[in-house]
């Protein structure tokens, strides 16, 4: 395979891919690390986590629109059918989970009992309205709704870790074991 032509993703697709990957890494770090922060840093870290989540949501929507209008390069012909199906399935699940995380985060934030004291803003610049139906819930129901969507958010995070692990392992397997230039498809 050395010296063969490698079909690459477009620069826009690469930029969106790596931007989302970096923001997810930062958000996972914030999510796990917030409990280690001094009290004064907790609220700013949570606000940053929410802003990054909303940004990821927007970038993933852009990435999906880009992908619908710009065909990705085909998988190399030598990949077995099962690996092709697994790759397509994993990508589809990644999109679902990466969309589901900010949506579930937004839903659980909309049912936050202290929402009125902590407006949801995008990097402190643009206020994002919460769902009025969730804001109008009685306190007990709101607590249950908040807990439910937080649980969904956490479990989607665990699914994301597994899918990202499989995604990276697959790319490394093709690059290092199969000796196909897989990583060059996503680097310029």
C-alpha positions in Angstrom: 0.0 0.0 0.0 3.0 2.3 0.4 3.0 5.0 -2.3 -0.6 4.4 -3.3 -3.0 7.2 -3.6 -5.0 7.9 -0.4 -8.4 9.4 -0.8 -8.8 12.0 2.0 -11.7 13.7 3.6 -12.2 17.3 2.7 -10.4 19.9 4.8 -13.8 21.1 6.1 -14.6 17.5 7.2 -11.2 17.2 8.8 -11.6 20.5 10.6 -15.1 19.6 11.9 -13.9 16.1 12.9 -10.9 17.3 14.9 -12.7 20.3 16.4 -15.4 18.0 17.7 -12.9 15.5 19.0 -10.9 18.2 20.9 -14.1 19.8 22.3 -15.3 16.4 23.5 -12.0 15.7 25.1 -12.2 19.0 27.0 -15.8 18.4 28.0 -15.1 14.9 29.3 -12.2 16.3 31.3 -14.4 19.1 32.7 -17.2 16.6 33.5 -14.9 14.3 35.4 -12.8 17.0 36.9 -15.4 19.3 38.2 -15.6 17.4 41.5 -11.9 18.1 42.1 -12.2 21.9 41.7 -12.4 24.5 44.5 -16.0 25.7 45.0 -15.3 29.1 43.3 -14.4 27.2 40.1 -17.3 24.7 40.0 -19.9 27.0 38.5 -17.6 28.5 35.8 -16.5 24.9 34.9 -20.1 23.8 34.6 -21.0 26.8 32.5 -18.0 26.1 30.2 -19.1 22.4 29.9 -22.5 23.5 28.8 -21.2 26.0 26.3 -18.8 23.5 24.8 -21.7 21.0 24.6 -23.9 23.4 22.7 -20.9 24.2 20.4 -20.4 20.5 19.8 -24.1 20.1 18.9 -23.8 22.9 16.4 -20.6 21.5 14.9 -22.0 18.0 14.6 -25.1 19.3 12.8 -22.8 21.2 10.4 -20.7 18.0 10.0 -23.8 15.9 9.2 -24.9 18.6 6.7 -21.4 18.6 5.2 -21.3 14.8 4.9 -24.8 14.8 3.3 -23.6 17.2 0.6 -19.9 15.9 0.3 -19.4 12.2 0.0 -16.7 10.9 2.3 -13.9 8.9 0.6 -14.8 5.3 0.2 -13.3 2.7 2.6 -10.4 0.9 0.9 -11.6 -2.0 -1.3 -9.6 -4.5 0.7 -11.6 -4.1 3.9 -13.7 -7.2 4.6 -17.5 -6.7 4.4 -18.0 -7.1 8.2 -15.4 -4.4 8.9 -17.1 -2.0 6.5 -20.5 -2.7 8.1 -18.9 -2.2 11.6 -17.3 1.1 10.5 -20.5 2.5 9.1 -22.5 1.3 12.1 -20.0 2.8 14.6 -20.0 6.1 12.7 -23.8 6.2 12.8 -23.9 5.4 16.5 -21.2 8.0 17.2 -23.4 10.7 15.5 -26.4 9.6 17.5 -24.5 9.7 20.8 -22.7 12.9 20.0 -26.0 14.5 19.2 -27.7 12.9 22.2 -25.2 14.1 24.8 -25.8 17.9 24.3 -29.5 17.3 23.9 -29.8 15.2 27.1 -27.6 17.8 28.8 -29.9 20.6 27.7 -33.0 18.7 28.8 -31.6 18.0 32.2 -30.4 21.6 32.5 -33.9 22.8 31.6 -35.3 20.9 34.6 -32.5 22.2 37.0 -34.2 23.5 40.1 -31.8 26.5 40.4 -32.1 27.4 36.7 -33.5 30.9 37.4 -30.4 31.7 39.5 -28.0 30.3 36.8 -28.9 31.4 33.3 -27.8 29.2 30.5 -25.5 31.2 28.2 -23.2 30.3 25.4 -19.7 31.3 26.7 -21.4 34.1 28.8 -22.4 35.9 25.6 -25.8 34.7 24.4 -28.6 33.5 26.7 -30.1 30.2 25.6 -33.7 29.8 26.7 -34.6 26.7 28.6 -37.6 24.6 27.8 -40.6 26.5 29.3 -42.5 23.2 29.8 -39.7 21.9 32.0 -39.3 25.2 33.8 -43.0 25.1 34.7 -43.0 21.7 36.3 -43.7 21.4 40.0 -40.6 20.9 42.2 -41.0 17.2 42.7 -41.6 16.4 39.1 -38.8 18.7 38.1 -36.4 16.8 40.4 -37.4 13.5 38.8 -37.1 14.9 35.2 -33.7 16.4 36.0 -32.4 13.2 37.5 -33.8 11.1 34.5 -32.1 13.3 31.9 -28.9 13.5 33.9 -28.8 9.7 34.0 -29.4 9.5 30.2 -26.6 12.1 29.8 -24.1 10.0 32.0 -25.0 6.8 30.2 -24.6 8.3 26.8 -21.1 9.4 28.0 -20.2 5.8 28.8 -21.4 4.7 25.4 -19.4 7.5 23.9 -16.2 6.2 25.6 -16.8 2.7 24.2 -17.5 3.9 20.7 -14.5 6.3 20.7 -12.3 3.4 21.9 -13.6 1.2 19.1 -13.2 4.1 16.6 -9.6 4.7 17.6 -8.8 1.0 17.9 -10.2 0.4 14.4 -8.1 3.2 12.8 -5.0 2.0 14.6 -5.6 -1.6 13.6 -5.9 -0.6 9.9 -2.9 1.6 10.1 -0.5 -0.6 12.2 -1.7 -4.1 11.6 -3.2 -4.0 8.1 -0.6 -1.4 7.0 -3.3 0.6 5.2 -2.8 4.4 5.3 -6.0 4.9 7.3 -4.8 7.8 9.4 -3.8 9.9 6.3 -7.4 10.0 5.3 -8.2 12.3 8.2 -5.0 14.4 8.2 -4.1 17.0 5.7 
